[in-house]
Amino acid sequence: MADITTLRTAAETGLSKLFEVRRLKLPGSAIAREEAFRFFEAAGLPHRRVEAFKYSDLRAALREAAPPAEAPGAETAREAVKAAKGFAETEAARLTFVNGHLVPALSDLGALPAGVTVTPLTEALTDGDPLTQRFAPVAQANENPIYQLNTAFMADGALIRVEAGAKVERPVHLRFVATGGEAFSTATRTLVVLEEGAEFTLFESHEGPGGTAYQPNDALDAIIEDGAVLRHTRLNAEGAEAVALSTISVRLGAGSHVETVNVVAGAVFSRHQIYLLFAGDDATAAVNGATMLGDGQLADSTLLADHAAVGGVSREQFKTVIDGDATGVFQGKIIVQQVAQKTDGKMKSDCLLLSDEGQMMNKPELEIFADDVACGHGATCGAIDDDLLFYLMARGLPRAEAEGLLVQAFLGEALESITHEGAREAMIGVVETWLAGRR
């Protein structure tokens, strides 16, 4: 039988060369990194023939492998952070990362809320912190090549531990900022562990300039122990040429709750992956997304909610607004294991088309092995209602302003789920800025 040679793209070949050069220079277990990269190497960059990437062909989007970014100089970091606007007016303790590297001088490591401990990832990996063994709390994440690529190259990030019973009022803001210049890549990993009964609010902002084709790949792992509550708001305001990949994996203990909202306005190509594991009874989750796309952009929101315990409740709602020839993608699956009786899961994706050239791909799924459940999913896609538009314009509003009000109302249902008032107002401001940019 003739040997079969697998053709590899320039990006895949480049990633292999970069890994061979850097694998022994990165902190932590070289074995774990090697295993992760070999998994990625066997799978390759996902493409449209891979069902989970049918509508977001990463192999086509990632033509070249950009080298990992070096730590920026102090002045470069300060100038980049000055331009960062995400949650800038919201009170929070900030951890600042510039080009994927933690910058202590621009962070509040000495002024963290009581009950919260933060360890820089490089320190944790070098010292063999036991918490690093708790990465990947959802098994399905380990089957994803994007997540494994992050594991292979992760260079910085943070371990955040919230003590049992702590009710942390002041949020922590993970501020990720990219600089201009030559193309580069980043791989950051954050682990959040909420001990029993803790409550914690976390913000993430990812921002960068236009004109630089950088490649961020960030991952957030969260372990929410029994009775704990995590409120999480994430902003993607990446530069116009960025190819941005992100993964969230969350393990929910008994009676715990997670609220996560992802707001997307940036990057030419982005894929946000969410993995939820309902490991304890009576856990609840509210997962929302608000996406605004213009010419040439593609944004993919992919969700997996695995109910593996009794009485879990999940609500997933994603809102997408498409202008120009942009493409939106939503792929969502709710799995109900046989043991997960009395599960209540509802999932919906709604799209508002502002042009004839835009397109939306919806793929909601249910996979149910229990018989005492209440689950459902739905998807809608359409243009602005002409009657509503006429109603507003007839009262003296210009067309652009009338459209803007309707877009804000459409996205508002997802943004109103943000319980932190400051974060909610900040995300409403993102919507207003996006609308102002299309007029």
Secondary structure in CASP SS format (residue, H / E / C, confidence):
PFRMAT SS
TARGET T0000
AUTHOR 0000-0000-0000
METHOD secondary structure of the structure
MODEL  1
M C 1.00
A C 1.00
D C 1.00
I C 1.00
T C 1.00
T C 1.00
L C 1.00
R C 1.00
T C 1.00
A H 1.00
A H 1.00
E H 1.00
T H 1.00
G H 1.00
L H 1.00
S H 1.00
K H 1.00
L H 1.00
F H 1.00
E H 1.00
V H 1.00
R H 1.00
R C 1.00
L C 1.00
K C 1.00
L C 1.00
P C 1.00
G C 1.00
S C 1.00
A H 1.00
I H 1.00
A H 1.00
R H 1.00
E H 1.00
E H 1.00
A H 1.00
F H 1.00
R H 1.00
F H 1.00
F H 1.00
E H 1.00
A H 1.00
A H 1.00
G C 1.00
L C 1.00
P C 1.00
H C 1.00
R C 1.00
R C 1.00
V C 1.00
E H 1.00
A H 1.00
F H 1.00
K C 1.00
Y C 1.00
S C 1.00
D C 1.00
L H 1.00
R H 1.00
A H 1.00
A H 1.00
L C 1.00
R C 1.00
E C 1.00
A C 1.00
A C 1.00
P C 1.00
P E 1.00
A C 1.00
E C 1.00
A C 1.00
P C 1.00
G C 1.00
A H 1.00
E H 1.00
T H 1.00
A H 1.00
R H 1.00
E H 1.00
A H 1.00
V H 1.00
K H 1.00
A C 1.00
A C 1.00
K C 1.00
G C 1.00
F C 1.00
A C 1.00
E C 1.00
T C 1.00
E C 1.00
A C 1.00
A E 1.00
R E 1.00
L E 1.00
T E 1.00
F E 1.00
V E 1.00
N C 1.00
G C 1.00
H E 1.00
L E 1.00
V C 1.00
P H 1.00
A H 1.00
L H 1.00
S C 1.00
D C 1.00
L C 1.00
G C 1.00
A C 1.00
L C 1.00
P C 1.00
A C 1.00
G C 1.00
V E 1.00
T E 1.00
V E 1.00
T E 1.00
P E 1.00
L H 1.00
T H 1.00
E H 1.00
A H 1.00
L H 1.00
T H 1.00
D H 1.00
G C 1.00
D C 1.00
P H 1.00
L H 1.00
T H 1.00
Q H 1.00
R H 1.00
F C 1.00
A C 1.00
P C 1.00
V C 1.00
A H 1.00
Q H 1.00
A H 1.00
N H 1.00
E H 1.00
N C 1.00
P H 1.00
I H 1.00
Y H 1.00
Q H 1.00
L H 1.00
N H 1.00
T H 1.00
A H 1.00
F H 1.00
M C 1.00
A C 1.00
D E 1.00
G E 1.00
A E 1.00
L E 1.00
I E 1.00
R E 1.00
V E 1.00
E C 1.00
A C 1.00
G C 1.00
A C 1.00
K E 1.00
V C 1.00
E C 1.00
R C 1.00
P C 1.00
V E 1.00
H E 1.00
L E 1.00
R E 1.00
F E 1.00
V E 1.00
A C 1.00
T C 1.00
G C 1.00
G C 1.00
E C 1.00
A C 1.00
F C 1.00
S E 1.00
T E 1.00
A E 1.00
T E 1.00
R E 1.00
T E 1.00
L E 1.00
V E 1.00
V E 1.00
L E 1.00
E C 1.00
E C 1.00
G C 1.00
A C 1.00
E E 1.00
F E 1.00
T E 1.00
L E 1.00
F E 1.00
E E 1.00
S E 1.00
H E 1.00
E E 1.00
G C 1.00
P C 1.00
G C 1.00
G C 1.00
T C 1.00
A C 1.00
Y C 1.00
Q E 1.00
P E 1.00
N E 1.00
D E 1.00
A E 1.00
L E 1.00
D E 1.00
A E 1.00
I E 1.00
I E 1.00
E C 1.00
D C 1.00
G C 1.00
A C 1.00
V E 1.00
L E 1.00
R E 1.00
H E 1.00
T E 1.00
R E 1.00
L E 1.00
N E 1.00
A E 1.00
E C 1.00
G C 1.00
A C 1.00
E C 1.00
A C 1.00
V E 1.00
A E 1.00
L E 1.00
S E 1.00
T E 1.00
I E 1.00
S E 1.00
V E 1.00
R E 1.00
L E 1.00
G C 1.00
A C 1.00
G C 1.00
S C 1.00
H E 1.00
V E 1.00
E E 1.00
T E 1.00
V E 1.00
N E 1.00
V E 1.00
V E 1.00
A C 1.00
G C 1.00
A C 1.00
V C 1.00
F E 1.00
S E 1.00
R E 1.00
H E 1.00
Q E 1.00
I E 1.00
Y E 1.00
L E 1.00
L E 1.00
F E 1.00
A C 1.00
G C 1.00
D C 1.00
D C 1.00
A C 1.00
T E 1.00
A E 1.00
A E 1.00
V E 1.00
N E 1.00
G E 1.00
A E 1.00
T E 1.00
M E 1.00
L E 1.00
G C 1.00
D C 1.00
G C 1.00
Q C 1.00
L E 1.00
A E 1.00
D E 1.00
S E 1.00
T E 1.00
L E 1.00
L E 1.00
A E 1.00
D E 1.00
H E 1.00
A C 1.00
A C 1.00
V C 1.00
G C 1.00
G C 1.00
V E 1.00
S E 1.00
R E 1.00
E E 1.00
Q E 1.00
F E 1.00
K E 1.00
T E 1.00
V E 1.00
I E 1.00
D C 1.00
G C 1.00
D C 1.00
A C 1.00
T E 1.00
G E 1.00
V E 1.00
F E 1.00
Q E 1.00
G E 1.00
K E 1.00
I E 1.00
I E 1.00
V E 1.00
Q C 1.00
Q C 1.00
V C 1.00
A C 1.00
Q C 1.00
K C 1.00
T C 1.00
D E 1.00
G E 1.00
K E 1.00
M E 1.00
K E 1.00
S E 1.00
D E 1.00
C E 1.00
L E 1.00
L E 1.00
L C 1.00
S C 1.00
D C 1.00
E C 1.00
G C 1.00
Q E 1.00
M E 1.00
M E 1.00
N E 1.00
K E 1.00
P E 1.00
E E 1.00
L E 1.00
E E 1.00
I E 1.00
F C 1.00
A C 1.00
D C 1.00
D C 1.00
V C 1.00
A E 1.00
C E 1.00
G E 1.00
H E 1.00
G E 1.00
A E 1.00
T E 1.00
C E 1.00
G E 1.00
A E 1.00
I C 1.00
D C 1.00
D H 1.00
D H 1.00
L H 1.00
L H 1.00
F H 1.00
Y H 1.00
L H 1.00
M H 1.00
A C 1.00
R C 1.00
G C 1.00
L C 1.00
P C 1.00
R H 1.00
A H 1.00
E H 1.00
A H 1.00
E H 1.00
G H 1.00
L H 1.00
L H 1.00
V H 1.00
Q H 1.00
A H 1.00
F H 1.00
L H 1.00
G H 1.00
E H 1.00
A H 1.00
L H 1.00
E C 1.00
S C 1.00
I C 1.00
T C 1.00
H C 1.00
E H 1.00
G H 1.00
A H 1.00
R H 1.00
E H 1.00
A H 1.00
M H 1.00
I H 1.00
G H 1.00
V H 1.00
V H 1.00
E H 1.00
T H 1.00
W H 1.00
L H 1.00
A H 1.00
G H 1.00
R C 1.00
R C 1.00
END
